[in-house]
Amino acid sequence: MSPFYFLVLGSLALSALASLWRGGQWERATAAVLVIAWIGTAFAPFDFVHPPWIAIAIDTAVFLFLLYAAVFSGRRWTLAAAAFQFLILATHFVFVQDESLEQWAYVSAYYVWNLAVILSLAGGVVWRFRDGPSRRRPQDRTLRSHRNQPRP
């Protein structure tokens, strides 16, 4: 495994721990989703010849979660994380279209975009910690608060 793999894995571990320590519901939920996705992707078969369909399915589920978070959480970092996760999916689908794509380019782009998603989460934790409990923005909603609002 490359040193870049361990850099991204270490970043995920630090961001997840920071989310558990100082994050809100959305940061904790996102950290859990990212850790579960990382574990699932690590155990998915990858043969350097065919598209990794299991990893693509896992990354699609992560994208749908982040898109949901971007729409309903009211937090800006979730929009950035969803955008970077979309770029991960774009990287997958480029490889599906052209399997002759050099593996180094495919894997390095995958890890760069993963690092961007993780850093978005870390930024969300830092902003939440910096704002403190007395300066929470009114648009910060919990995971379930959008269900309690009347429909237009």
C-alpha positions as CSV (number, residue, x, y, z in Angstrom):
1,M,0.0,0.0,0.0
2,S,1.2,3.5,-0.8
3,P,2.1,6.2,1.7
4,F,-0.8,8.2,0.3
5,Y,-3.2,5.5,1.4
6,F,-2.0,5.8,4.9
7,L,-2.2,9.6,4.8
8,V,-5.9,9.4,3.8
9,L,-6.6,6.7,6.3
10,G,-4.9,8.7,9.1
11,S,-6.9,11.8,8.0
12,L,-10.1,9.8,8.2
13,A,-9.2,8.4,11.7
14,L,-8.4,11.9,13.0
15,S,-11.5,13.5,11.5
16,A,-13.7,10.7,12.8
17,L,-12.3,11.0,16.3
18,A,-12.7,14.8,16.2
19,S,-16.3,14.3,15.0
20,L,-17.0,12.0,17.9
21,W,-15.3,14.4,20.4
22,R,-16.6,17.8,19.2
23,G,-18.9,17.3,16.3
24,G,-22.7,17.5,16.1
25,Q,-25.1,15.0,14.8
26,W,-24.3,15.5,11.2
27,E,-20.6,15.4,11.7
28,R,-20.9,12.2,13.7
29,A,-23.2,10.6,11.3
30,T,-21.0,11.5,8.4
31,A,-17.9,10.1,10.2
32,A,-19.7,6.9,10.8
33,V,-20.8,6.6,7.1
34,L,-17.3,7.3,5.9
35,V,-15.7,4.8,8.2
36,I,-18.2,2.1,7.3
37,A,-17.7,2.9,3.6
38,W,-13.9,2.7,4.0
39,I,-14.2,-0.7,5.7
40,G,-16.6,-1.9,3.0
41,T,-14.3,-0.7,0.2
42,A,-11.3,-2.2,1.8
43,F,-12.9,-5.7,1.7
44,A,-14.3,-5.3,-1.8
45,P,-12.4,-7.1,-4.5
46,F,-10.3,-5.0,-6.8
47,D,-8.4,-6.7,-9.6
48,F,-6.9,-3.7,-11.5
49,V,-8.6,-4.9,-14.7
50,H,-12.4,-4.6,-14.1
51,P,-14.3,-1.8,-12.6
52,P,-14.8,-2.2,-8.8
53,W,-18.6,-2.4,-8.8
54,I,-18.9,-2.9,-5.1
55,A,-16.8,0.2,-4.3
56,I,-18.9,2.1,-6.9
57,A,-22.1,1.0,-5.1
58,I,-20.7,2.0,-1.7
59,D,-19.5,5.4,-3.0
60,T,-22.9,6.0,-4.6
61,A,-24.6,5.3,-1.2
62,V,-22.2,7.7,0.5
63,F,-23.0,10.3,-2.2
64,L,-26.7,9.9,-1.6
65,F,-26.2,10.4,2.2
66,L,-24.0,13.5,1.7
67,L,-26.6,14.9,-0.8
68,Y,-29.3,14.3,1.8
69,A,-27.1,16.0,4.4
70,A,-26.4,19.0,2.1
71,V,-30.1,19.5,1.5
72,F,-31.4,19.1,5.0
73,S,-28.6,19.9,7.4
74,G,-28.2,23.6,6.7
75,R,-24.4,23.2,7.0
76,R,-22.1,24.4,4.3
77,W,-19.5,21.8,4.6
78,T,-21.9,19.1,3.6
79,L,-22.3,20.7,0.2
80,A,-18.6,20.6,-0.3
81,A,-18.4,17.0,0.8
82,A,-21.2,16.0,-1.5
83,A,-19.5,17.8,-4.4
84,F,-16.2,16.0,-3.8
85,Q,-18.0,12.6,-3.4
86,F,-19.6,13.3,-6.8
87,L,-16.1,13.7,-8.2
88,I,-15.3,10.3,-6.7
89,L,-18.2,8.8,-8.6
90,A,-17.1,10.7,-11.8
91,T,-13.6,9.1,-11.4
92,H,-15.2,5.7,-11.1
93,F,-17.4,6.2,-14.2
94,V,-14.4,7.4,-16.2
95,F,-12.7,4.1,-15.4
96,V,-15.9,2.2,-16.4
97,Q,-15.9,4.0,-19.7
98,D,-12.2,3.5,-20.4
99,E,-10.7,0.5,-18.6
100,S,-7.3,1.2,-20.3
101,L,-7.0,4.2,-18.0
102,E,-3.7,4.0,-16.1
103,Q,-4.3,2.6,-12.6
104,W,-2.0,5.1,-11.0
105,A,-4.2,8.0,-12.3
106,Y,-7.4,6.2,-11.3
107,V,-6.3,5.3,-7.8
108,S,-4.6,8.6,-7.0
109,A,-7.6,10.6,-8.2
110,Y,-9.8,8.4,-6.0
111,Y,-7.7,9.1,-3.0
112,V,-7.4,12.8,-3.7
113,W,-11.1,13.2,-3.8
114,N,-11.5,11.0,-0.7
115,L,-9.1,13.3,1.1
116,A,-11.2,16.3,0.1
117,V,-14.3,14.7,1.5
118,I,-12.5,14.0,4.8
119,L,-11.1,17.5,5.0
120,S,-14.7,18.9,4.4
121,L,-15.8,16.9,7.4
122,A,-12.8,18.1,9.4
123,G,-13.7,21.7,8.4
124,G,-17.3,21.1,9.6
125,V,-16.0,20.0,13.0
126,V,-13.6,22.9,13.3
127,W,-16.3,25.5,12.4
128,R,-18.8,23.9,14.8
129,F,-16.2,23.9,17.6
130,R,-15.2,27.5,16.8
131,D,-18.8,28.7,16.8
132,G,-19.5,27.2,20.2
133,P,-22.9,26.3,21.6
134,S,-24.0,29.9,22.0
135,R,-23.4,30.9,18.4
136,R,-25.1,28.1,16.6
137,R,-26.8,29.2,13.4
138,P,-30.6,28.8,13.3
139,Q,-30.4,26.8,10.1
140,D,-28.5,24.0,11.9
141,R,-31.0,21.3,12.0
142,T,-30.9,17.9,13.5
143,L,-31.2,14.7,11.5
144,R,-34.9,14.5,12.0
145,S,-36.0,18.2,12.2
146,H,-37.0,18.5,8.5
147,R,-39.7,15.9,9.1
148,N,-41.5,18.1,11.6
149,Q,-41.9,21.0,9.3
150,P,-45.2,21.5,7.4
151,R,-45.1,20.9,3.7
152,P,-45.8,24.0,1.5
